Protein backbone atom coordinates (compact mmCIF):
# COMPACT_ATOMS: atom_id res chain seq x y z
CA UNK A 1 0.00 0.00 0.00
CA UNK A 2 1.40 3.42 -0.92
CA UNK A 3 1.73 6.12 1.72
CA UNK A 4 -1.27 8.20 0.63
CA UNK A 5 -3.58 5.17 0.62
CA UNK A 6 -2.22 4.06 3.99
CA UNK A 7 -2.88 7.43 5.63
CA UNK A 8 -6.39 7.51 4.18
CA UNK A 9 -7.09 4.04 5.55
CA UNK A 10 -5.74 4.94 8.99
CA UNK A 11 -7.86 8.09 9.13
CA UNK A 12 -10.90 5.94 8.33
CA UNK A 13 -9.99 3.47 11.08
CA UNK A 14 -9.68 6.27 13.62
CA UNK A 15 -12.99 7.79 12.53
CA UNK A 16 -14.76 4.43 12.66
CA UNK A 17 -13.34 3.92 16.16
CA UNK A 18 -14.74 7.27 17.34
CA UNK A 19 -11.36 8.99 17.50
CA UNK A 20 -9.96 12.20 16.10
CA UNK A 21 -6.22 11.61 15.99
CA UNK A 22 -3.10 13.73 15.62
CA UNK A 23 -0.04 11.52 15.18
CA UNK A 24 3.58 11.77 14.16
CA UNK A 25 6.23 9.05 13.90
CA UNK A 26 9.82 10.12 13.18
CA UNK A 27 12.99 8.13 12.59
CA UNK A 28 15.26 9.51 15.32
CA UNK A 29 18.40 9.14 13.19
CA UNK A 30 17.30 10.09 9.67
CA UNK A 31 14.50 12.55 10.45
CA UNK A 32 12.11 10.76 8.07
CA UNK A 33 8.57 11.06 9.37
CA UNK A 34 4.97 10.12 8.75
CA UNK A 35 1.93 11.64 10.40
CA UNK A 36 -1.75 12.51 10.51
CA UNK A 37 -2.66 16.11 11.45
CA UNK A 38 0.70 16.49 13.25
CA UNK A 39 0.55 20.27 13.60
CA UNK A 40 -2.85 20.57 15.29
CA UNK A 41 -2.44 21.64 18.95
CA UNK A 42 -4.50 19.78 21.53
CA UNK A 43 -4.69 20.18 25.32
CA UNK A 44 -1.73 18.35 26.84
CA UNK A 45 -3.33 16.76 29.92
CA UNK A 46 -0.59 14.98 31.91
CA UNK A 47 1.94 15.22 29.07
CA UNK A 48 2.79 18.59 30.66
CA UNK A 49 4.62 16.62 33.36
CA UNK A 50 7.45 15.99 30.86
CA UNK A 51 8.29 19.70 30.46
CA UNK A 52 7.91 20.00 34.24
CA UNK A 53 10.42 17.18 34.75
CA UNK A 54 12.81 18.76 32.26
CA UNK A 55 12.60 22.18 33.93
CA UNK A 56 13.05 20.69 37.41
CA UNK A 57 16.04 18.60 36.36
CA UNK A 58 17.59 21.64 34.65
CA UNK A 59 17.18 23.76 37.80
CA UNK A 60 18.81 20.98 39.85
CA UNK A 61 21.74 20.98 37.40
CA UNK A 62 22.08 24.75 37.73
CA UNK A 63 22.16 24.47 41.52
CA UNK A 64 18.91 26.38 41.96
CA UNK A 65 17.31 23.29 43.51
CA UNK A 66 18.75 20.34 45.44
CA UNK A 67 17.23 17.00 44.51
CA UNK A 68 17.84 15.73 48.05
CA UNK A 69 15.79 18.53 49.65
CA UNK A 70 12.75 17.09 51.41
CA UNK A 71 9.38 18.80 51.33
CA UNK A 72 6.26 18.35 53.44
CA UNK A 73 3.46 17.37 51.07
CA UNK A 74 -0.19 17.46 52.18
CA UNK A 75 -2.34 14.47 51.21
CA UNK A 76 -4.43 14.70 48.06
CA UNK A 77 -7.27 12.65 49.55
CA UNK A 78 -8.82 12.21 46.10
CA UNK A 79 -11.31 9.35 45.99
CA UNK A 80 -12.48 9.51 42.35
CA UNK A 81 -11.03 6.89 39.95
CA UNK A 82 -7.84 7.74 38.11
CA UNK A 83 -5.37 9.73 40.27
CA UNK A 84 -2.34 7.90 41.67
CA UNK A 85 0.32 8.21 44.36
CA UNK A 86 0.23 11.18 46.73
CA UNK A 87 -3.03 12.29 45.14
CA UNK A 88 -4.70 9.42 47.01
CA UNK A 89 -2.70 9.69 50.25
CA UNK A 90 -4.70 10.27 53.43
CA UNK A 91 -1.86 11.67 55.55
CA UNK A 92 0.99 14.16 55.04
CA UNK A 93 4.32 12.87 53.73
CA UNK A 94 7.88 14.21 53.58
CA UNK A 95 9.47 13.51 50.19
CA UNK A 96 12.66 14.56 48.40
CA UNK A 97 12.47 16.57 45.18
CA UNK A 98 14.15 13.72 43.25
CA UNK A 99 11.44 11.33 44.44
CA UNK A 100 8.69 13.80 43.58
CA UNK A 101 10.13 13.79 40.05
CA UNK A 102 9.74 10.02 39.93
CA UNK A 103 6.18 10.10 41.25
CA UNK A 104 5.11 12.92 38.93
CA UNK A 105 6.61 11.46 35.75
CA UNK A 106 6.50 7.70 36.22
CA UNK A 107 3.21 7.39 38.15
CA UNK A 108 1.64 10.58 36.76
CA UNK A 109 0.99 11.70 40.35
CA UNK A 110 -0.79 15.06 40.19
CA UNK A 111 -0.06 16.05 43.79
CA UNK A 112 3.66 15.39 43.27
CA UNK A 113 3.55 17.42 40.06
CA UNK A 114 1.87 20.37 41.76
CA UNK A 115 4.49 20.30 44.53
CA UNK A 116 7.11 20.63 41.79
CA UNK A 117 5.06 23.39 40.16
CA UNK A 118 5.17 25.23 43.50
CA UNK A 119 8.96 25.28 43.07
CA UNK A 120 8.92 26.03 39.34
CA UNK A 121 5.63 27.71 38.32
CA UNK A 122 4.14 27.16 34.84
CA UNK A 123 5.50 30.45 33.47
CA UNK A 124 9.03 29.52 34.55
CA UNK A 125 8.70 26.05 33.04
CA UNK A 126 7.67 27.72 29.77
CA UNK A 127 10.66 30.09 29.97
CA UNK A 128 13.09 27.19 30.48
CA UNK A 129 11.60 25.36 27.47
CA UNK A 130 12.24 28.44 25.34
CA UNK A 131 15.80 28.77 26.67
CA UNK A 132 16.42 25.18 25.63
CA UNK A 133 15.04 25.74 22.14
CA UNK A 134 11.76 23.87 22.66
CA UNK A 135 8.88 25.52 20.79
CA UNK A 136 5.20 24.77 20.29
CA UNK A 137 4.37 23.61 23.85
CA UNK A 138 2.46 25.98 26.11
CA UNK A 139 2.53 25.61 29.89
CA UNK A 140 -0.12 27.81 31.48
CA UNK A 141 -1.48 26.09 34.59
CA UNK A 142 -0.90 23.47 37.26
CA UNK A 143 -2.31 19.95 37.54
CA UNK A 144 -4.90 20.97 40.15
CA UNK A 145 -6.35 23.46 37.69
CA UNK A 146 -6.17 20.76 35.02
CA UNK A 147 -8.10 18.21 37.06
CA UNK A 148 -10.91 20.49 38.27
CA UNK A 149 -13.35 19.32 35.59
CA UNK A 150 -17.03 18.25 35.57
CA UNK A 151 -15.87 14.64 36.04
CA UNK A 152 -14.77 15.47 39.60
CA UNK A 153 -18.14 17.05 40.41
CA UNK A 154 -20.32 14.18 39.22
CA UNK A 155 -20.93 10.76 40.70
CA UNK A 156 -18.92 7.94 39.12
CA UNK A 157 -22.14 6.56 37.65
CA UNK A 158 -22.57 9.84 35.74
CA UNK A 159 -19.10 9.94 34.17
CA UNK A 160 -20.67 9.66 30.73
CA UNK A 161 -22.28 13.08 31.26
CA UNK A 162 -18.89 14.73 31.76
CA UNK A 163 -17.64 13.05 28.60
CA UNK A 164 -20.73 14.13 26.68
CA UNK A 165 -20.05 17.74 27.72
CA UNK A 166 -16.41 17.40 26.67
CA UNK A 167 -17.48 16.09 23.26
CA UNK A 168 -20.31 18.53 22.56
CA UNK A 169 -19.21 21.83 24.11
CA UNK A 170 -16.31 22.64 21.81
CA UNK A 171 -16.16 25.23 19.02
CA UNK A 172 -14.80 25.02 15.50
CA UNK A 173 -11.85 27.17 16.60
CA UNK A 174 -10.97 24.73 19.41
CA UNK A 175 -12.45 26.90 22.12
CA UNK A 176 -14.40 25.01 24.77
CA UNK A 177 -16.80 25.57 27.65
CA UNK A 178 -14.54 23.32 29.75
CA UNK A 179 -11.44 25.52 30.29
CA UNK A 180 -9.03 22.57 30.38
CA UNK A 181 -10.12 21.65 26.84
CA UNK A 182 -9.91 25.19 25.45
CA UNK A 183 -6.65 25.49 23.51
CA UNK A 184 -6.48 29.24 24.23
CA UNK A 185 -6.41 28.59 27.98
CA UNK A 186 -5.08 25.06 28.47
CA UNK A 187 -1.59 23.61 28.42
CA UNK A 188 -1.20 22.60 24.77
CA UNK A 189 1.09 21.01 22.22
CA UNK A 190 0.90 19.41 18.79
CA UNK A 191 2.15 15.95 17.93
CA UNK A 192 5.08 17.62 16.16
CA UNK A 193 5.93 19.75 19.20
CA UNK A 194 6.01 16.68 21.47
CA UNK A 195 8.16 14.80 18.95
CA UNK A 196 10.57 17.74 18.86
CA UNK A 197 10.81 17.69 22.66
CA UNK A 198 11.56 13.96 22.74
CA UNK A 199 14.09 14.28 19.94
CA UNK A 200 15.85 17.00 21.93
CA UNK A 201 16.04 14.59 24.89
CA UNK A 202 17.40 11.68 22.81
CA UNK A 203 19.69 13.50 20.37
CA UNK A 204 22.29 16.25 20.94
CA UNK A 205 20.56 19.57 21.62
CA UNK A 206 20.67 22.59 23.92
CA UNK A 207 19.53 20.31 26.76
CA UNK A 208 22.50 19.38 28.98
CA UNK A 209 23.40 15.68 28.52
CA UNK A 210 22.96 14.93 32.25
CA UNK A 211 19.50 16.53 32.26
CA UNK A 212 18.46 14.66 29.12
CA UNK A 213 19.68 11.38 30.64
CA UNK A 214 17.68 12.01 33.81
CA UNK A 215 14.43 12.66 31.93
CA UNK A 216 15.00 9.70 29.59
CA UNK A 217 15.44 7.46 32.63
CA UNK A 218 12.17 8.71 34.10
CA UNK A 219 10.30 8.05 30.86
CA UNK A 220 11.82 4.56 30.66
CA UNK A 221 10.29 3.75 34.05
CA UNK A 222 6.76 4.92 33.24
CA UNK A 223 4.43 2.43 34.94
CA UNK A 224 1.33 3.33 32.88
CA UNK A 225 1.72 0.93 29.97
CA UNK A 226 -1.80 0.06 28.87
CA UNK A 227 -1.91 2.31 25.80
CA UNK A 228 0.94 2.15 23.25
CA UNK A 229 3.32 -0.06 25.20
CA UNK A 230 1.69 -3.39 24.16
CA UNK A 231 2.57 -2.63 20.53
CA UNK A 232 6.07 -1.30 21.16
CA UNK A 233 7.45 -3.44 23.98
CA UNK A 234 9.42 -6.63 23.43
CA UNK A 235 12.65 -8.31 24.48
CA UNK A 236 14.30 -6.57 21.53
CA UNK A 237 12.97 -3.06 22.20
CA UNK A 238 12.85 -0.40 24.90
CA UNK A 239 9.72 1.77 25.16
CA UNK A 240 10.05 5.04 27.10
CA UNK A 241 6.92 7.16 27.34
CA UNK A 242 4.40 9.40 29.08
CA UNK A 243 0.63 9.20 28.88
CA UNK A 244 -1.91 11.98 29.19
CA UNK A 245 -5.61 11.49 29.97
CA UNK A 246 -8.36 14.04 30.58
CA UNK A 247 -12.05 13.48 29.95
CA UNK A 248 -12.22 12.43 26.27
CA UNK A 249 -8.51 13.03 25.63
CA UNK A 250 -6.13 10.08 25.41
CA UNK A 251 -2.50 10.77 24.55
CA UNK A 252 0.86 9.09 24.67
CA UNK A 253 4.31 10.19 23.54
CA UNK A 254 7.38 7.99 23.57
CA UNK A 255 10.52 6.63 21.96
CA UNK A 256 10.95 3.02 20.86
CA UNK A 257 14.58 1.85 20.62
CA UNK A 258 15.35 -1.39 18.81
CA UNK A 259 18.27 -3.69 19.56
CA UNK A 260 19.52 -3.16 15.97
CA UNK A 261 20.07 0.54 16.74
CA UNK A 262 16.98 1.93 15.05
CA UNK A 263 14.85 4.32 17.09
CA UNK A 264 11.56 6.10 16.46
CA UNK A 265 9.93 9.05 18.20
CA UNK A 266 6.14 8.72 18.45
CA UNK A 267 3.37 11.09 19.50
CA UNK A 268 -0.30 10.10 19.50
CA UNK A 269 -2.88 12.67 20.60
CA UNK A 270 -6.57 11.77 20.40
CA UNK A 271 -10.04 13.05 21.17
CA UNK A 272 -12.83 10.51 21.56
CA UNK A 273 -16.37 11.08 20.31
CA UNK A 274 -17.66 8.27 22.53
CA UNK A 275 -19.11 9.43 25.90
CA UNK A 276 -17.54 6.72 28.06
CA UNK A 277 -14.76 6.73 30.63
CA UNK A 278 -13.40 3.25 29.94
CA UNK A 279 -12.50 2.66 26.28
CA UNK A 280 -9.93 -0.12 25.93
CA UNK A 281 -10.80 -0.41 22.25
CA UNK A 282 -9.76 3.20 21.68
CA UNK A 283 -6.44 2.59 23.43
CA UNK A 284 -5.81 -0.50 21.29
CA UNK A 285 -6.68 1.46 18.14
CA UNK A 286 -4.26 4.25 19.06
CA UNK A 287 -1.47 1.71 19.39
CA UNK A 288 -2.43 -0.11 16.20
CA UNK A 289 -2.37 3.06 14.10
CA UNK A 290 0.93 4.23 15.61
CA UNK A 291 2.49 0.79 15.05
CA UNK A 292 1.29 0.76 11.43
CA UNK A 293 2.87 4.18 10.80
CA UNK A 294 6.13 3.03 12.40
CA UNK A 295 6.18 -0.20 10.42
CA UNK A 296 5.55 1.64 7.14
CA UNK A 297 8.27 4.16 7.90
CA UNK A 298 10.69 1.42 8.95
CA UNK A 299 10.13 -0.63 5.82
CA UNK A 300 9.75 2.22 3.34
C-alpha positions as CSV (number, residue, x, y, z in Angstrom):
1,X,0.0,0.0,0.0
2,X,1.4,3.4,-0.9
3,X,1.7,6.1,1.7
4,X,-1.3,8.2,0.6
5,X,-3.6,5.2,0.6
6,X,-2.2,4.1,4.0
7,X,-2.9,7.4,5.6
8,X,-6.4,7.5,4.2
9,X,-7.1,4.0,5.5
10,X,-5.7,4.9,9.0
11,X,-7.9,8.1,9.1
12,X,-10.9,5.9,8.3
13,X,-10.0,3.5,11.1
14,X,-9.7,6.3,13.6
15,X,-13.0,7.8,12.5
16,X,-14.8,4.4,12.7
17,X,-13.3,3.9,16.2
18,X,-14.7,7.3,17.3
19,X,-11.4,9.0,17.5
20,X,-10.0,12.2,16.1
21,X,-6.2,11.6,16.0
22,X,-3.1,13.7,15.6
23,X,0.0,11.5,15.2
24,X,3.6,11.8,14.2
25,X,6.2,9.1,13.9
26,X,9.8,10.1,13.2
27,X,13.0,8.1,12.6
28,X,15.3,9.5,15.3
29,X,18.4,9.1,13.2
30,X,17.3,10.1,9.7
31,X,14.5,12.5,10.4
32,X,12.1,10.8,8.1
33,X,8.6,11.1,9.4
34,X,5.0,10.1,8.7
35,X,1.9,11.6,10.4
36,X,-1.8,12.5,10.5
37,X,-2.7,16.1,11.5
38,X,0.7,16.5,13.3
39,X,0.5,20.3,13.6
40,X,-2.9,20.6,15.3
41,X,-2.4,21.6,18.9
42,X,-4.5,19.8,21.5
43,X,-4.7,20.2,25.3
44,X,-1.7,18.3,26.8
45,X,-3.3,16.8,29.9
46,X,-0.6,15.0,31.9
47,X,1.9,15.2,29.1
48,X,2.8,18.6,30.7
49,X,4.6,16.6,33.4
50,X,7.4,16.0,30.9
51,X,8.3,19.7,30.5
52,X,7.9,20.0,34.2
53,X,10.4,17.2,34.8
54,X,12.8,18.8,32.3
55,X,12.6,22.2,33.9
56,X,13.0,20.7,37.4
57,X,16.0,18.6,36.4
58,X,17.6,21.6,34.7
59,X,17.2,23.8,37.8
60,X,18.8,21.0,39.8
61,X,21.7,21.0,37.4
62,X,22.1,24.8,37.7
63,X,22.2,24.5,41.5
64,X,18.9,26.4,42.0
65,X,17.3,23.3,43.5
66,X,18.8,20.3,45.4
67,X,17.2,17.0,44.5
68,X,17.8,15.7,48.1
69,X,15.8,18.5,49.6
70,X,12.8,17.1,51.4
71,X,9.4,18.8,51.3
72,X,6.3,18.3,53.4
73,X,3.5,17.4,51.1
74,X,-0.2,17.5,52.2
75,X,-2.3,14.5,51.2
76,X,-4.4,14.7,48.1
77,X,-7.3,12.6,49.6
78,X,-8.8,12.2,46.1
79,X,-11.3,9.3,46.0
80,X,-12.5,9.5,42.4
81,X,-11.0,6.9,40.0
82,X,-7.8,7.7,38.1
83,X,-5.4,9.7,40.3
84,X,-2.3,7.9,41.7
85,X,0.3,8.2,44.4
86,X,0.2,11.2,46.7
87,X,-3.0,12.3,45.1
88,X,-4.7,9.4,47.0
89,X,-2.7,9.7,50.2
90,X,-4.7,10.3,53.4
91,X,-1.9,11.7,55.5
92,X,1.0,14.2,55.0
93,X,4.3,12.9,53.7
94,X,7.9,14.2,53.6
95,X,9.5,13.5,50.2
96,X,12.7,14.6,48.4
97,X,12.5,16.6,45.2
98,X,14.1,13.7,43.2
99,X,11.4,11.3,44.4
100,X,8.7,13.8,43.6
101,X,10.1,13.8,40.0
102,X,9.7,10.0,39.9
103,X,6.2,10.1,41.3
104,X,5.1,12.9,38.9
105,X,6.6,11.5,35.8
106,X,6.5,7.7,36.2
107,X,3.2,7.4,38.2
108,X,1.6,10.6,36.8
109,X,1.0,11.7,40.3
110,X,-0.8,15.1,40.2
111,X,-0.1,16.1,43.8
112,X,3.7,15.4,43.3
113,X,3.6,17.4,40.1
114,X,1.9,20.4,41.8
115,X,4.5,20.3,44.5
116,X,7.1,20.6,41.8
117,X,5.1,23.4,40.2
118,X,5.2,25.2,43.5
119,X,9.0,25.3,43.1
120,X,8.9,26.0,39.3
121,X,5.6,27.7,38.3
122,X,4.1,27.2,34.8
123,X,5.5,30.4,33.5
124,X,9.0,29.5,34.6
125,X,8.7,26.0,33.0
126,X,7.7,27.7,29.8
127,X,10.7,30.1,30.0
128,X,13.1,27.2,30.5
129,X,11.6,25.4,27.5
130,X,12.2,28.4,25.3
131,X,15.8,28.8,26.7
132,X,16.4,25.2,25.6
133,X,15.0,25.7,22.1
134,X,11.8,23.9,22.7
135,X,8.9,25.5,20.8
136,X,5.2,24.8,20.3
137,X,4.4,23.6,23.8
138,X,2.5,26.0,26.1
139,X,2.5,25.6,29.9
140,X,-0.1,27.8,31.5
141,X,-1.5,26.1,34.6
142,X,-0.9,23.5,37.3
143,X,-2.3,20.0,37.5
144,X,-4.9,21.0,40.2
145,X,-6.3,23.5,37.7
146,X,-6.2,20.8,35.0
147,X,-8.1,18.2,37.1
148,X,-10.9,20.5,38.3
149,X,-13.4,19.3,35.6
150,X,-17.0,18.2,35.6
151,X,-15.9,14.6,36.0
152,X,-14.8,15.5,39.6
153,X,-18.1,17.0,40.4
154,X,-20.3,14.2,39.2
155,X,-20.9,10.8,40.7
156,X,-18.9,7.9,39.1
157,X,-22.1,6.6,37.7
158,X,-22.6,9.8,35.7
159,X,-19.1,9.9,34.2
160,X,-20.7,9.7,30.7
161,X,-22.3,13.1,31.3
162,X,-18.9,14.7,31.8
163,X,-17.6,13.0,28.6
164,X,-20.7,14.1,26.7
165,X,-20.0,17.7,27.7
166,X,-16.4,17.4,26.7
167,X,-17.5,16.1,23.3
168,X,-20.3,18.5,22.6
169,X,-19.2,21.8,24.1
170,X,-16.3,22.6,21.8
171,X,-16.2,25.2,19.0
172,X,-14.8,25.0,15.5
173,X,-11.8,27.2,16.6
174,X,-11.0,24.7,19.4
175,X,-12.4,26.9,22.1
176,X,-14.4,25.0,24.8
177,X,-16.8,25.6,27.7
178,X,-14.5,23.3,29.7
179,X,-11.4,25.5,30.3
180,X,-9.0,22.6,30.4
181,X,-10.1,21.6,26.8
182,X,-9.9,25.2,25.5
183,X,-6.6,25.5,23.5
184,X,-6.5,29.2,24.2
185,X,-6.4,28.6,28.0
186,X,-5.1,25.1,28.5
187,X,-1.6,23.6,28.4
188,X,-1.2,22.6,24.8
189,X,1.1,21.0,22.2
190,X,0.9,19.4,18.8
191,X,2.1,15.9,17.9
192,X,5.1,17.6,16.2
193,X,5.9,19.7,19.2
194,X,6.0,16.7,21.5
195,X,8.2,14.8,19.0
196,X,10.6,17.7,18.9
197,X,10.8,17.7,22.7
198,X,11.6,14.0,22.7
199,X,14.1,14.3,19.9
200,X,15.9,17.0,21.9
201,X,16.0,14.6,24.9
202,X,17.4,11.7,22.8
203,X,19.7,13.5,20.4
204,X,22.3,16.3,20.9
205,X,20.6,19.6,21.6
206,X,20.7,22.6,23.9
207,X,19.5,20.3,26.8
208,X,22.5,19.4,29.0
209,X,23.4,15.7,28.5
210,X,23.0,14.9,32.3
211,X,19.5,16.5,32.3
212,X,18.5,14.7,29.1
213,X,19.7,11.4,30.6
214,X,17.7,12.0,33.8
215,X,14.4,12.7,31.9
216,X,15.0,9.7,29.6
217,X,15.4,7.5,32.6
218,X,12.2,8.7,34.1
219,X,10.3,8.0,30.9
220,X,11.8,4.6,30.7
221,X,10.3,3.8,34.1
222,X,6.8,4.9,33.2
223,X,4.4,2.4,34.9
224,X,1.3,3.3,32.9
225,X,1.7,0.9,30.0
226,X,-1.8,0.1,28.9
227,X,-1.9,2.3,25.8
228,X,0.9,2.2,23.3
229,X,3.3,-0.1,25.2
230,X,1.7,-3.4,24.2
231,X,2.6,-2.6,20.5
232,X,6.1,-1.3,21.2
233,X,7.5,-3.4,24.0
234,X,9.4,-6.6,23.4
235,X,12.7,-8.3,24.5
236,X,14.3,-6.6,21.5
237,X,13.0,-3.1,22.2
238,X,12.8,-0.4,24.9
239,X,9.7,1.8,25.2
240,X,10.0,5.0,27.1
241,X,6.9,7.2,27.3
242,X,4.4,9.4,29.1
243,X,0.6,9.2,28.9
244,X,-1.9,12.0,29.2
245,X,-5.6,11.5,30.0
246,X,-8.4,14.0,30.6
247,X,-12.1,13.5,29.9
248,X,-12.2,12.4,26.3
249,X,-8.5,13.0,25.6
250,X,-6.1,10.1,25.4
251,X,-2.5,10.8,24.6
252,X,0.9,9.1,24.7
253,X,4.3,10.2,23.5
254,X,7.4,8.0,23.6
255,X,10.5,6.6,22.0
256,X,11.0,3.0,20.9
257,X,14.6,1.9,20.6
258,X,15.4,-1.4,18.8
259,X,18.3,-3.7,19.6
260,X,19.5,-3.2,16.0
261,X,20.1,0.5,16.7
262,X,17.0,1.9,15.1
263,X,14.8,4.3,17.1
264,X,11.6,6.1,16.5
265,X,9.9,9.1,18.2
266,X,6.1,8.7,18.4
267,X,3.4,11.1,19.5
268,X,-0.3,10.1,19.5
269,X,-2.9,12.7,20.6
270,X,-6.6,11.8,20.4
271,X,-10.0,13.1,21.2
272,X,-12.8,10.5,21.6
273,X,-16.4,11.1,20.3
274,X,-17.7,8.3,22.5
275,X,-19.1,9.4,25.9
276,X,-17.5,6.7,28.1
277,X,-14.8,6.7,30.6
278,X,-13.4,3.2,29.9
279,X,-12.5,2.7,26.3
280,X,-9.9,-0.1,25.9
281,X,-10.8,-0.4,22.3
282,X,-9.8,3.2,21.7
283,X,-6.4,2.6,23.4
284,X,-5.8,-0.5,21.3
285,X,-6.7,1.5,18.1
286,X,-4.3,4.2,19.1
287,X,-1.5,1.7,19.4
288,X,-2.4,-0.1,16.2
289,X,-2.4,3.1,14.1
290,X,0.9,4.2,15.6
291,X,2.5,0.8,15.1
292,X,1.3,0.8,11.4
293,X,2.9,4.2,10.8
294,X,6.1,3.0,12.4
295,X,6.2,-0.2,10.4
296,X,5.6,1.6,7.1
297,X,8.3,4.2,7.9
298,X,10.7,1.4,9.0
299,X,10.1,-0.6,5.8
300,X,9.8,2.2,3.3
